[in-house]
Every structure is written in structure tokens, then in C-alpha cells.
């Protein structure tokens, strides 16, 4: 004679589903705010590389300002970049930070830096 035991059900409870769903929603909201800053960083990097083609500091800043206007860059202006010369190449460097408000007194701080 064989005795059959009821098998235990496996899966996710409703409360677990709510917790996992809440965590995924928070990650999605934070990701939706971080992605535009990363796209802007790529635009700043592209503008810095384009600006390094200038010969004088004023020309480099002007080229960067024009590229920033086209790409809608608001975090860095032509006055914020550092222009140096290494050998015969013009090097444009920048650094800035963006803060994303999470909840209450909590902020996510992103620091960006780069050079052409």
C-alpha cells in the first residue's frame, strides 16, 4: 500500500510579489532619472572633443559653448571647462556633479569627469 503525501505548493506569495514589485518600481524610477544624466555626459564628452580642435582658449570655449547649445547641455558651460596644452595638443577637461532627489533628505549624487 502506497501513501501519497500532499506536495507543498511553491511560488511567490502576494506579499512577496508586492515587495518585489515595489523594489522594481523604485529601481525603474531611479534608472529613469539616471539615464538622462549619462546621455548628457556623453554629449559633454563629445563637445569637449570637438572643442579641442580650437587653437586659443577663447576659441575652444566658444566651440564648446556652441556645441553645448546644439546638444542642450545645461550642466557645463564654456566657462566651466579647463583648457590646457600637452605638447602640441589642446586638452579640454571638465568635472561636474548632478544630484537626484530620492525621498525626504536622501539624494543620489553622480560625479562626472572627463577629458578630450
C-alpha positions in Angstrom: 0.0 0.0 0.0 1.4 3.4 -1.1 0.7 6.5 0.9 0.7 9.7 -1.1 1.6 12.9 0.7 0.4 16.3 -0.5 3.1 18.2 -2.1 3.8 21.6 -0.9 3.0 24.4 -3.2 5.9 26.6 -4.3 5.8 30.1 -5.5 5.7 33.7 -4.6 3.2 34.9 -2.1 1.1 38.0 -2.7 3.1 40.0 -0.1 6.3 38.9 -1.7 5.0 39.9 -5.1 4.2 43.4 -3.7 7.7 43.8 -2.2 9.5 42.6 -5.4 7.2 44.9 -7.5 7.9 47.9 -5.2 11.6 47.3 -5.5 11.4 47.0 -9.3 9.3 50.2 -9.4 11.9 52.1 -7.3 14.7 50.9 -9.5 12.8 51.9 -12.6 12.2 55.4 -11.2 15.8 55.9 -10.2 17.0 54.5 -13.6 14.7 56.8 -15.5 16.4 59.8 -13.7 20.0 58.5 -14.1 19.8 57.7 -17.8 19.4 61.3 -19.0 22.4 62.4 -16.9 24.5 59.6 -18.6 23.3 60.8 -22.0 24.2 64.4 -21.1 27.7 63.2 -20.0 28.2 61.6 -23.4 27.1 64.9 -25.1 29.6 66.9 -22.9 32.4 64.4 -23.8 31.6 64.8 -27.5 31.5 68.6 -27.2 34.9 68.6 -25.3 36.4 66.5 -28.1 35.1 68.9 -30.7 36.3 71.9 -28.8 39.8 70.6 -28.5 40.2 71.3 -32.2 40.4 75.1 -31.4 43.7 76.9 -31.2 43.2 79.5 -28.5 41.4 79.3 -25.1 38.7 81.7 -26.3 38.1 79.7 -29.4 37.9 76.4 -27.5 35.4 77.9 -25.1 33.4 79.3 -28.0 33.3 76.0 -29.8 32.3 74.2 -26.6 29.5 76.7 -26.0 28.1 76.3 -29.5 28.2 72.5 -29.2 26.5 72.8 -25.8 23.8 74.9 -27.2 23.1 72.4 -30.0 23.1 69.4 -27.7 21.1 71.2 -24.9 23.9 70.7 -22.3 23.0 72.6 -19.1 25.4 71.1 -16.5 28.7 72.5 -18.0 29.3 75.8 -19.8 32.2 77.2 -21.7 33.4 78.9 -18.6 33.5 75.7 -16.6 35.9 73.8 -18.8 39.7 73.7 -18.2 41.8 74.2 -21.3 45.4 73.1 -21.2 48.1 72.2 -23.7 50.1 69.0 -23.6 52.8 69.0 -26.2 51.1 70.3 -29.4 47.6 69.1 -28.4 44.8 71.1 -26.8 43.2 69.2 -23.9 39.8 70.1 -22.6 38.8 68.7 -19.2 35.7 69.0 -17.2 34.1 67.8 -14.0 30.6 68.3 -12.5 28.1 66.6 -10.3 24.4 66.0 -10.5 22.1 65.4 -7.6 18.9 63.4 -7.9 16.4 63.7 -5.1 15.2 60.3 -3.9 12.9 60.8 -0.9 13.0 63.1 2.1 16.6 64.1 2.9 18.1 61.3 0.6 19.9 62.3 -2.6 21.8 60.3 -5.2 24.9 62.2 -6.2 26.5 61.4 -9.5 30.0 62.8 -10.2 31.2 63.1 -13.8 34.6 64.0 -15.1 36.4 63.6 -18.4 38.9 65.0 -20.8 39.3 65.1 -24.5 
